[in-house]
Amino acid sequence: MSGDAPSDEFLSAVSALRAAHPEAPSRYALPLAFNTFGDEEIAAALEVLVTGPLTLSRRVEEFERRFAAEHGAPDAVYVNSGSSANLLMLATLVRGIDGTPPALAPGDEVIVPAVTWSTTIWPITQVGAVPVLVDVSTESLNLTLESVEAAITPKTKAIFVTHLLGNVGPIEAIRALATDRGLLLFEDCCEALDAEVDGAKVGTFGRMSSYSFYFSHHICTIEGGMVVANEAVDGETLRTLRAHGWSRNLSPDRRAAVEAAYPEIDPRFLFVDAGYNLRPTELQAAIGMVQMDRRAGFLDVRRRLGAEWATARDAHPALFEPTMFAPGASHFAFPIVLREDARASRADLMAFMEAWGIETRPLVAGNLARQPGMQRVAHRVAGPLTGADALHVRAMYVGMPVTDDAPAHLVPEAIDAFAREVGS
C-alpha cells in the first residue's frame, strides 16, 4: 500500500471492534451506496486520532501529491467537500492577490448543463457570475457541443462541463471550442473519478477540475473533495483561499514580502484576502490514501455491472430510451430513462424497484431551471431544454455496488420483471 500503512496493533483493534459491533443491515437488499471501509481504512483513521496531528498536515499533503501525480497535473488541493471544490476553483479566478486582474468577474456568464448537481451552479452565483443553463442529451446525459455553441455571447467567460454519473461529456470538442473562443474551461468530475477519454483522465482538459469523496462516490473520505489545478500558478491561491486567506499558505518569497510590508501585524495572523475555511482533516486524508489503493478494483466492478445491466435495459427498447456510456466511463450510478410513450411512469418504475429491495433516486436534481431555488439567483436559460425536461420527468438511477457479495443480479431481474408487467 502507498504511504504509511496502519500498524498491526490498530488493525487488531479494529478487528476486535468489528466482531463486537457488527454493522447494522440496510433495509434495502441493494442500497444506493455501500460502506466500502475495510479494516485498513478504520485503522488508518484510528491511528491518526491516537497519534495526531488531526488538522491539515503531512497526510493531506501526501494525498494531494499522489492525486496530482496520478492525474498528470502540477497540483491538487484537498478540501472538505466536492461542493467546496467547485466554490474554491471559481473563487480563485475572481481573486487577484498577486495584483493580476481576475480571470472571472461578477456579471460574467458561465455555461453549465441544466442537468447537474446543484452545487455545480450555486458557486457560480456565489462568486457573482451568472450561470447559463444549456440543454443535455438524453443518450449521454451530458451537455452537447451544439447547446454550448448556441449559448455563447460576448458576456460568456467560461464553460463548466459536468461528467454526469461517470459518463464522459464531449470534453475534447468543448476544449477546442473554449480555446478557439478564449474561454475558461472547468470540469466537474465529482461523479467521474478515473473516467477517461482515449487514455486521458477527465479533469485534465480544463483550467481546473473538481472531485468528490462523499460516501456514495468512487472513493470515500466520509466528506471531502479535491481541486486539480492544471496550471501550477493556481495552487497557491487555492490554498490561501482554502484557509481564511492566511498568508502562511503563500510561497516563501511572497510571504516574506507581505510580512515586510506589514511589520506591525504578527505574521502568524496575517491575512491577504477574504478566504474561507474549507480545510479537510488528517483523518480524512489517511482514509483517502487507503481508498486510492482500492479504487481500481472498485472501478472494475462498476464497469462490469454497467455493461451487464445495460444489456438487460437495452433488451426492452420499446420501454427504455438508449443511454450510451462511453468506453472510458467510470459508472458512478446506473441510469434508466423511460420512453415518452412508455405504458408506465417513472413513479411506477421507482416503486417497482423499491419493492424489489433496490433503492432509487431521480436523475440527480433533474432540470435545475425548474427548481425553485433558481428563482432566487440571477441566471439565463439558453434555448429550449427539451432533453433536460425529458430527464426531469422520465429518468432515474440506482447505485452501483462495488462489493462482490452484493446481490447485483437484482437489477437486471427487476428490469425484466417490470417490462413483463407493463407489457413491453
C-alpha positions, 0 to 999 in steps of 0.5 A: 500500500502507498504511504504509511500503512496502519500498524498491526496493533490498530488493525487488531483493534479494529478487528476486535471492534468489528466482531463486537459491533457488527454493522447494522443491515440496510433495509434495502437488499441493494442500497444506493451506496455501500460502506466500502471501509475495510479494516485498513481504512478504520485503522488508518483513521484510528491511528491518526486520532491516537497519534495526531496531528488531526488538522491539515498536515503531512497526510493531506499533503501526501494525498494531494501529491499522489492525486496530482501525480496520478492525474498528470497535473502540477497540483491538487488541493484537498478540501472538505467537500466536492461542493467546496471544490467547485466554490474554491476553483471559481473563487480563485479566478475572481481573486487577484492577490498577486495584483493580476486582474481576475480571470472571472468577474461578477456579471460574467456568464458561465455555461453549465448543463441544466442537468447537474448537481446543484452545487455545480451552479450555486458557486457560480452565483456565489462568486457573482457570475451568472450561470447559463443553463444549456440543454443535455442529451438524453443518450449521454446525459451530458451537455452537447457541443451544439447547446454550448455553441448556441449559448455563447455571447460576448458576456460568456467567460467560461464553460463548466462541463459536468461528467454526469454519473461517470459518463464522459461529456464531449470534453475534447470538442468543448476544449477546442471550442473554449480555446478557439473562443478564449474561454475558461474551461472547468470540469466537474468530475465529482461523479467521474473519478478515473473516467477517461477519454482515449487514455486521458483522465477527465479533469485534465482538459480544463483550467481546473477540475473538481472531485468528490469523496462523499460516501456514495462516490468512487472513493470515500473520505466520509466528506471531502473533495479535491481541486486539480489545478492544471496550471501550477500558478493556481495552487497557491491561491487555492490554498490561501483561499482554502484557509481564511486567506492566511498568508502562511499558505503563500510561497516563501518569497511572497510571504516574506514580502507581505510580512515586510510590508506589514511589520506591525501585524504578527505574521502568524495572523496575517491575512491577504484576502477574504478566504474561507475555511474549507480545510479537510482533516488528517483523518480524512486524508489517511482514509483517502490514501487507503481508498486510492489503493482500492479504487481500481478494483472498485472501478472494475466492478462498476464497469462490469455491472454497467455493461451487464445491466445495460444489456438487460435495459437495452433488451426492452427498447420499446420501454427504455430510451438508449443511454450510451456510456462511453468506453472510458466511463467510470459508472458512478450510478446506473441510469434508466430513462423511460420512453415518452410513450412508455405504458408506465411512469417513472413513479411506477418504475421507482416503486417497482424497484423499491419493492424489489429491495433496490433503492432509487433516486431521480436523475440527480436534481433533474432540470435545475431551471425548474427548481425553485431555488433558481428563482432566487439567483440571477441566471439565463436559460439558453434555448429550449431544454427539451432533453433536460425536461425529458430527464426531469420527468422520465429518468432515474438511477440506482447505485452501483455496488462495488462489493462482490457479495452484493446481490447485483443480479437484482437489477437486471431481474427487476428490469425484466420483471417490470417490462413483463408487467407493463407489457413491453 
